[in-house]
């Protein structure tokens, strides 16, 4: 039985979402002497290793819609995506001063370069460019990735002043397995009854997982599902769409609201890939790093943020989502100047178009303010789907 209402849960998540001082993470760190916080940029890092080290993995997803970027423009060109520039502003203005280290995964050249900028700006902090394989054979990419995981483990052992045992790693893997299970339950519930779990609520729930320890986040997700089932919300004649391309720089919350207000139920998305990157439960016995390595190589999402050598397979993961979620169309929503998303888009659009699946494309920045054009575009898209399906 639900003990909290949907409003209480979402209000709490929205407070976390708008808090650029990361108060909750600061409180977690201050609660016990010696605690450390490791920040990470999207899209994927093995949070299990950070958790096993007794540290808090903290997702850093830019400054959002309300932050004015001033300092970041001195480090980056103004014509690239906004997330690295706003992240620099977060750091220079002291909002990340409590973070003990930063991981920059291999998303694109911009984030790779941000690693070097961070090392110059914060020489006393732990900084690592976290690389992932582009070859998915166990004996090649697997060997490389196992080495990367081992180095990260050793780095965090040195930073934390204690060894990370296999038992601790397996325990953390089990905790994140449970968290992914609850994340997927929320996505499944939203897909089955999108009027009961609006996309902006699900988004805020997932964003909360960037700040909270995984145990707390799993409880929050469980509470939301119980509370949402008790809500009496009207079913609308909206079309069902998958939204893709927003895996790094995040769309403004108002953009997500605008799309649903325009008549589109978002039944799947790639906003918070780190929560859903691994598609199967990771074994909790044996060598934990080898298990994490195999999970990444063979059971992880296929998106623009992950290298795909076989061009004929490009877009297969999205097509699978469309079928699984019974979606009627696709919204390709990419941040302006996002090389991975925009380079992948033509190839995936071709696969979608071959199957006569309706789609639209749009671009945004994390501080996009004017939503009326996007709402009109999404509304026209929804109307056209209804017309096509009726004819």
Secondary structure by P-SEA (a helix, b strand, c coil): cccccaaaaaaaaaaaaacccaaaaaaaaacccbbbbbbbccccccaaaaaaacccccccccccccccccccccccccccccaaaaaaaaaaacccccccbbbbccccaaaaaaaaaaaaacccbbbbbbbbbccccccaaaaaaaaaaaaaaaaaaaaacccccaaaaaaaaaaaaaaaaaaaaaaaaaaaccccccaaaaaaaaaaaacccaaaaaaaaaaaaaaaaaccccccbbbbbbbcccccccccaaaaaaaaaacccccccccccccccccccccccccaaaaaaaaaacccccccccccccccccaaaaaaaaaaacccccccccccccaaaaaaaaaaaaaaaaacccccccccccccccaaaaaaaaaaaaaaaaaaaac
